[in-house]
Amino acid sequence: MLKFCSCIEVLAGLDICANVMKEKMHTLSPLPVDYLQPSERSLTVTLHHGSVAHKDPCMLGFDLVTCIELIEHLEESELKKFPEVVFGFMAPSIVVISTPNSEFNCLLPRVMLYRHPDHKFEWSQAEFQSWALETARCYDYSVEFTGVGHPPTGMEKVGFCTQIGVFFRKYPQSAESVQSEKPMEAVYKTVFKAVYPSLKDEKYLQNAVISEVIFTAQIIKHRLMSKRQEYSDDPERKSKFQLSMDCFSDYLGKVVVEKNMEPFVSGNEVYIPLRTIFSFPRVNRLCGTFEKLCKLIAGNVTLSSDGSAVMFNIEHENEEN
């Protein structure tokens, strides 16, 4: 679900069971639409096989770490190392930890001791809060408690079905402290990596700009030829027709159109000035500058001899039609 959040550019998953990741990892691969319409942000998704009780430099530099229904699966020795790895080594700005609330178990049918056979423990509200507050104190974090799964009316004292602690780092982590903690070699094994197509990649940006330029030019040409058809009974305008500035400005959405930006027809050639195409918001946003537009489409779009306009040959199009 997180890959659809537009603010996220790097996602990394860690699990002790490689088979679980291999069964699900295909859902993290880019879809065909991601290549047809690349996002403006970059996104890299990686899955690692390893233990949260071990330090690996690939987990440094993250803003947020989530441990959803994780800690209750840890052996006692792993649980002791967990705070140092997550809060001391990774040290993200925010840590979200959820774990079952054992006090809620009396409301769950068929739960005798723990909710899952792999659980090593399940904490009460007081036990979790005691652990969380002590961990926050040791590593300069604050913590807020919440949860999911409300108890029925009259049973409010049992608390949430799953309890959650949201930890916020009090002070920024210095680059020196990160470097001093950095292990010399990796201990996790990468089992999956997907780099999504992005407009920050010149290749995808160029394809997007070329497509948008051709699409925009085709729309303008269609509009121009429709207007020209209205004057087809006038011999002078039939040979060379120029769209009025007022009409074209309306089409552009009240954009001021200078004289040298007007598209025109000369003989069998239709000319759509690049300055006109650049004035369209989508093209403008993609390129940023007119010079970048010219660079990205060079050699990929048919231009006039001076390179100032996209050119269409309507005689060839009529023959194809």
C-alpha positions as MATLAB code, in Angstrom:
seq = 'MLKFCSCIEVLAGLDICANVMKEKMHTLSPLPVDYLQPSERSLTVTLHHGSVAHKDPCMLGFDLVTCIELIEHLEESELKKFPEVVFGFMAPSIVVISTPNSEFNCLLPRVMLYRHPDHKFEWSQAEFQSWALETARCYDYSVEFTGVGHPPTGMEKVGFCTQIGVFFRKYPQSAESVQSEKPMEAVYKTVFKAVYPSLKDEKYLQNAVISEVIFTAQIIKHRLMSKRQEYSDDPERKSKFQLSMDCFSDYLGKVVVEKNMEPFVSGNEVYIPLRTIFSFPRVNRLCGTFEKLCKLIAGNVTLSSDGSAVMFNIEHENEEN';
ca = [
       0.000    0.000    0.000;
       2.847    2.384    0.772;
       4.130    2.390   -2.815;
       1.039    4.398   -3.784;
       1.925    7.222   -1.357;
       3.377    9.954   -3.566;
       5.630   11.304   -0.796;
       7.587    8.041   -0.506;
      10.647    7.513   -2.700;
      12.420    4.596   -1.000;
      10.762    1.525    0.519;
      12.657   -1.342    2.140;
      11.206   -4.469    3.698;
      12.986   -6.840    6.065;
      11.858  -10.329    7.067;
      13.443  -13.364    8.668;
      11.513  -15.655    6.293;
      12.665  -15.410    2.681;
       9.874  -17.691    1.400;
       7.170  -15.312    2.599;
       8.752  -12.441    0.689;
       9.251  -14.500   -2.473;
       5.573  -15.470   -2.467;
       4.406  -11.852   -2.268;
       7.144   -9.797   -3.911;
       5.579   -9.796   -7.401;
       2.926   -7.400   -6.078;
       5.677   -4.788   -5.651;
       6.765   -4.829   -9.317;
       5.887   -1.866  -11.577;
       2.661   -2.197  -13.561;
       2.409   -1.531  -17.326;
       0.761    1.817  -16.578;
       3.850    2.852  -14.609;
       5.849    2.674  -17.846;
       3.165    4.333  -19.971;
       2.738    7.177  -17.490;
       5.904    7.487  -15.383;
       5.524    9.320  -12.095;
       7.295   12.586  -11.403;
       8.802   11.055   -8.246;
      11.395    8.291   -8.081;
      10.521    5.058   -6.271;
      12.750    2.134   -5.339;
      11.381   -0.902   -3.493;
      13.763   -3.458   -1.961;
      13.194   -6.578    0.137;
      15.909   -7.934    2.408;
      16.260  -11.304    4.104;
      17.624  -10.948    7.610;
      16.949  -10.387   11.297;
      15.948   -7.147   12.961;
      18.421   -8.110   15.692;
      21.334   -7.472   13.287;
      22.689   -4.169   11.970;
      23.125   -3.560    8.256;
      24.120   -0.250    6.594;
      21.350   -0.632    3.989;
      18.860    0.319    6.720;
      20.426    3.689    7.488;
      18.911    7.002    6.438;
      15.201    6.167    6.641;
      12.654    8.646    7.968;
      10.198    6.032    9.196;
      10.461    2.459   10.457;
       7.342    0.355   11.025;
       7.302   -2.893   12.986;
       3.764   -4.189   12.572;
       2.995   -7.255   14.698;
       6.707   -8.063   14.838;
       8.160   -7.933   18.323;
       5.979  -10.741   19.713;
       7.745  -13.118   17.269;
      11.200  -12.328   18.661;
      13.143  -14.624   20.947;
      14.257  -13.068   24.246;
      17.816  -12.561   22.978;
      16.527  -10.869   19.815;
      14.151   -8.636   21.736;
      17.058   -7.378   23.847;
      18.980   -6.354   20.697;
      15.931   -4.909   18.925;
      15.912   -1.408   20.551;
      19.612   -0.824   19.854;
      19.213   -1.816   16.200;
      16.037    0.168   15.499;
      16.345    3.186   17.815;
      20.105    3.368   18.277;
      21.440    2.315   14.860;
      18.660    2.990   12.311;
      17.465    5.976   14.392;
      14.659    7.168   12.100;
      12.563   10.229   12.914;
       9.512    8.051   13.600;
       9.072    4.428   14.666;
       5.664    2.739   14.703;
       5.381   -0.511   16.657;
       2.226   -2.583   17.004;
       1.754   -5.746   19.052;
      -1.230   -7.777   20.340;
      -2.828   -6.683   23.596;
      -3.086   -9.816   25.745;
      -5.940   -8.310   27.797;
      -8.137   -8.403   24.691;
      -7.655  -12.166   24.237;
     -10.549  -13.003   26.535;
     -12.837  -11.560   23.867;
     -11.411  -13.728   21.086;
     -12.927  -17.211   20.712;
     -10.560  -20.196   20.639;
      -7.551  -18.173   21.875;
      -6.169  -20.216   24.764;
      -2.754  -18.595   25.335;
      -1.393  -16.707   22.303;
      -3.069  -15.661   19.060;
      -0.460  -17.283   16.845;
       1.673  -20.397   17.382;
       4.863  -18.472   16.573;
       4.274  -15.793   19.231;
       6.905  -15.925   21.964;
       4.905  -13.605   24.253;
       1.952  -11.217   24.240;
       2.057   -8.129   26.457;
      -0.644   -6.464   28.480;
      -1.141   -2.712   28.084;
       0.986   -2.007   31.150;
       3.805   -4.295   29.971;
       3.970   -2.765   26.503;
       3.825    0.787   27.806;
       6.535    0.079   30.368;
       8.841   -1.357   27.673;
       8.052    1.475   25.243;
       8.614    4.261   27.765;
      11.934    2.797   28.883;
      13.069    2.333   25.268;
      12.064    5.911   24.424;
      13.967    7.222   27.449;
      17.143    5.325   26.577;
      17.280    6.536   22.969;
      15.902   10.094   23.278;
      12.480    9.449   21.818;
       9.006   10.417   22.976;
       6.152    7.925   22.564;
       2.404    8.155   22.115;
       0.043    5.212   22.581;
      -2.946    4.285   20.463;
      -4.342    1.129   18.875;
      -6.805   -0.557   16.535;
      -9.827   -2.725   17.293;
     -12.122   -1.189   19.906;
     -13.569   -3.433   22.639;
     -17.345   -3.810   22.985;
     -19.340   -1.386   25.120;
     -18.792   -2.051   28.794;
     -15.388   -3.690   28.213;
     -13.367   -0.523   27.590;
     -10.808   -1.439   30.259;
      -9.372   -4.277   28.160;
      -8.122   -1.701   25.639;
      -7.486   -2.066   21.924;
      -7.212   -5.449   20.210;
      -3.772   -4.391   18.964;
      -1.804   -1.752   20.836;
       0.443    0.724   19.034;
       3.319    2.901   20.124;
       4.356    5.828   17.909;
       7.884    7.007   18.750;
       9.268   10.419   17.750;
      12.983   11.162   17.869;
      13.614   14.249   20.007;
      16.863   15.403   18.412;
      18.225   15.191   14.843;
      20.787   12.471   14.319;
      24.238   13.786   13.422;
      26.146   12.488   10.417;
      29.089   11.682   12.694;
      27.044    9.353   14.884;
      25.693    7.517   11.848;
      29.176    7.038   10.420;
      30.611    5.799   13.726;
      27.880    3.153   13.985;
      28.105    1.979   10.406;
      29.144   -1.701   10.095;
      31.897   -2.555    7.652;
      29.912   -5.132    5.689;
      26.330   -6.069    4.866;
      24.614   -8.908    6.685;
      21.230   -8.862    4.922;
      20.618  -10.595    1.598;
      18.638   -8.694   -1.037;
      15.908  -10.920   -2.479;
      14.004   -8.333   -4.527;
      14.522   -4.867   -5.951;
      12.291   -2.782   -8.213;
      13.175    0.648   -9.576;
      10.055    2.334  -10.884;
      10.127    4.413  -14.073;
      10.351    8.090  -13.179;
      10.431   11.401  -14.986;
      13.597   12.098  -13.012;
      15.220    9.550  -15.333;
      16.218   11.341  -18.556;
      15.131    8.380  -20.695;
      11.571    8.340  -19.385;
      11.396   12.133  -19.317;
      12.412   12.305  -22.975;
       9.767    9.762  -23.988;
       7.121   11.649  -22.042;
       8.091   15.000  -23.570;
       8.144   13.624  -27.120;
       4.717   12.047  -26.653;
       3.302   15.230  -25.132;
       4.769   17.441  -27.861;
       3.347   15.266  -30.642;
      -0.027   15.012  -28.873;
      -0.203   18.779  -28.305;
       0.880   19.556  -31.872;
      -1.743   17.169  -33.254;
      -4.480   18.891  -31.275;
      -3.394   22.333  -32.513;
      -3.131   21.041  -36.081;
      -6.616   19.541  -35.910;
      -7.994   22.832  -34.630;
      -6.136   24.736  -37.314;
      -7.316   22.492  -40.137;
     -10.905   22.668  -38.923;
     -10.777   26.462  -39.072;
      -9.076   26.344  -42.439;
     -11.881   24.210  -43.815;
     -14.337   26.980  -43.026;
     -12.457   29.242  -45.420;
     -11.922   26.663  -48.166;
     -14.082   28.583  -50.632;
     -11.691   31.540  -50.483;
      -8.835   30.905  -53.003;
      -6.389   33.230  -51.255;
      -6.870   31.742  -47.787;
      -6.962   28.201  -49.129;
      -3.318   28.361  -50.231;
      -2.100   29.911  -47.008;
      -4.185   30.219  -43.876;
      -3.190   31.727  -40.579;
      -5.320   31.272  -37.451;
      -6.378   34.518  -35.804;
      -4.638   35.455  -32.581;
      -7.945   35.903  -30.720;
      -9.236   32.459  -31.702;
      -5.982   30.729  -30.821;
      -5.674   32.567  -27.515;
      -9.115   31.291  -26.560;
      -8.033   27.758  -27.436;
      -4.961   28.021  -25.259;
      -7.085   29.089  -22.323;
      -6.464   32.849  -22.403;
      -2.696   32.448  -22.803;
      -1.293   35.515  -24.547;
      -0.144   34.389  -27.982;
       2.493   36.437  -29.730;
       2.540   36.835  -33.484;
       5.481   34.471  -33.936;
       3.681   31.798  -31.933;
       0.748   31.409  -34.304;
       0.519   28.059  -36.127;
      -0.033   28.240  -39.873;
      -0.404   26.228  -43.045;
       1.830   26.762  -46.064;
       1.109   24.591  -49.051;
       0.990   21.016  -47.823;
       2.900   21.791  -44.620;
       1.475   22.610  -41.200;
       3.773   24.453  -38.803;
       3.246   24.494  -35.037;
       5.810   26.783  -33.343;
       7.684   25.166  -30.461;
       7.083   28.322  -28.421;
       3.365   27.652  -28.716;
       3.734   24.027  -27.644;
       5.973   25.074  -24.739;
       3.235   27.430  -23.498;
       0.985   24.454  -22.729;
       1.129   23.754  -18.945;
       1.860   20.035  -19.228;
       4.776   20.519  -21.643;
       6.062   23.495  -19.653;
       6.019   21.526  -16.402;
       7.787   18.538  -17.937;
      10.615   20.545  -19.511;
      11.038   23.522  -17.230;
      12.875   25.559  -19.861;
      12.459   26.065  -23.598;
      16.071   25.029  -24.121;
      15.390   21.695  -22.359;
      12.391   21.138  -24.645;
      14.522   21.637  -27.747;
      17.206   19.313  -26.424;
      14.794   16.490  -25.535;
      12.965   16.399  -28.880;
      16.003   16.955  -31.122;
      16.143   14.205  -33.748;
      12.902   12.628  -32.520;
      10.281   15.030  -33.893;
      10.013   16.415  -37.425;
      10.883   20.116  -37.266;
      10.998   22.995  -39.728;
      14.322   23.802  -41.396;
      15.171   26.394  -38.741;
      14.083   24.075  -35.919;
      11.510   26.520  -34.558;
       8.332   24.569  -35.307;
       6.925   21.050  -35.428;
       6.048   20.261  -39.024;
       3.350   18.007  -40.495;
       2.908   17.115  -44.145;
      -0.851   16.996  -44.713;
      -0.464   15.639  -48.267;
       1.076   12.430  -46.898;
      -1.626   12.200  -44.271;
      -4.346   12.596  -46.890;
      -2.763    9.816  -48.960;
      -2.678    7.545  -45.913;
      -6.292    8.349  -45.123;
];
